[in-house]
Amino acid sequence: MCVHFTQLVANPLTALYKTVNASVESGKNTSIKIKNDKKGNRVWRLTPLELQSNPNDGLFSLLQQRSIVDVIQFVNHKTHFCRAFDPILPKSAKTEQDPLLIGAVVLSNAIRLGSRKMANMSDLKESALLTAEASYVRLETLLPAIDKINNAISKFPIFKEWHIMGLLHGSLDGLKIELSVKNMMARHSRKFFGDGAGVSAYNEILNWLSLSSRLIGCHDYEGHHAFEMVHHQNTSEIKPTHISTDKHGLNAINFALFDFMDMTFAPRIPKPHRETLWGFGSAKNYEGLLIKPTKFVDENLVGDEWDNMQRFSASLLTGEAAPSSIIRKFCSKDYVSKTKRALVQYSHLVRSEFLLTYLHDPEFRRAILYALNRGEQYNGLYRAISILNNGELRGITEIEMEVWHQCTRLIAAIIHYYNAYILNSLYMNSKDEEERRFLASLSPTAWVHVNLLGYYQFYTQSNVDWIENWLQQWDWRKSAGFDENW
């Protein structure tokens, strides 16, 4: 048997079972409630945690409202994200890039309006908008622009204050979006779309920022896409160390795959007392324990297949084939092999270690909840941006839908930068640690102070330094009721 495997997993997991049970029996772990069932057997339950508040309820509700056009121009002035929009035309035929037209096209798609109708609601010509859309706005330019803004936000000093327990703890979650035109990806779901059909936008969120996102069918299982989202779709400079999901992000091998990549896969488990725990040895080794394993690993099998499991994980990183397709086939009940059985058992071991930590450490559970709540807050911002036409995605092909979706992500990134810039400016000029803690506790996912509708004036002369002058004059402490006795 692989000696490294025994030292790496067996001894720590066995010791963790004893630690968790000792904490429960001594009463130190107050989150675990013990009672007797109808048969007189002792059973346990985990007390749930509370949720977070609405990001629009804080300081941003007191801010002066600005048009989204001003916000786009300000963020482009600071980050130059429009430089990522290279023209598709050859060099000899291209026209001079106009950031205003690019911003207008992105905004029109994000709010589900379209370039043609944007011409009727702005000071721009329809022909100019259509030309800019055809020349500049595509996936190859939208994704680098989003990364450019997110990377700029990560350079703010306040960004580190948003880390959960000092860690880059992200989350994965799906957002259901209805379609205006049905296509091959569309699926019906009475729960989410009524009589309509739609898709799911699978997002990777960290510190409220959307690091990566792709459209998948509502029939696709999210857990098969988790590994690919984190290791292939995320092209930004921000790399999480912990990833949380809801139970839809689970599959038979995700715990093992993330463990091989030195990442912590930390899903939210709503009813941990119903989960099956795995361990080493036999049931005799755990007699007298309240929380104990009911299944046991085949140590020889896992040890013999250790190298093959690592080779399988490494092959997923190459990206020569879509990892989600490989994982889906590998997890299928029709596929059977020794490597799969070993990998599934090892994944159960890592999952059991996670569950014990989940039960033992309330701050760890709270960190998972925070990460998932930030994903939900981002979903709220996304829906607030895609405000027109019931938020339905347009496009006959998958690429056309993806372009509209990524335009919404770009506008969300712009609003995030605008909010982060404000909070960071106040944070850097704060007087004491109490003020810094207050500002660091605020979420940049707020839109109550951004006017997303109206008549859009892109060519109105605007001083990009307006926010600097405004921040110097604004007494945010008085507006927020922040005084010495706060």
Secondary structure, DSSP 8 states (H G I E B T S, - for coil): --HHHIIIIIHHHHHHHHHHHHHHHHT--TTEEEEE-TTS-EEEEE--------GGGSGGGGS--EEHHHHHHHHHHHH-GGGG---SS-TTT-----HHHHHHHHHHHHTT--HHHHHHTBSS-HHHHHHHHHHH-SHHHHHHHHHHHHHHHHTSHHHHHTSBTTB-EEEEEEEEEEBSS--TT-EE-HHHHTTSEEEEEEEEEETTEEEEEEEEETTS-GGGTHHHIIIII--SS---SEEE--GGG--SSHHHHHHHTT-EE----S-GGGS--EESS-GGGGTT-SS--SEE--HHHHHHTHHHHHHHHHHHHH-SS-HHHHHHHHTSTT---HHHHHHHHHHHHHHHHHHHHHHH-HHHHHHHHHHHHHHHHHHHHHHHHS-SGGG-B--SSHHHHHHHHHHHHHHHHHHHHHHHHHHHHHHHT-SSHHHHHHHHTS-S---TTEE-SS-B-SSS---TTHHHHHHHH--HHHHTT--TT-
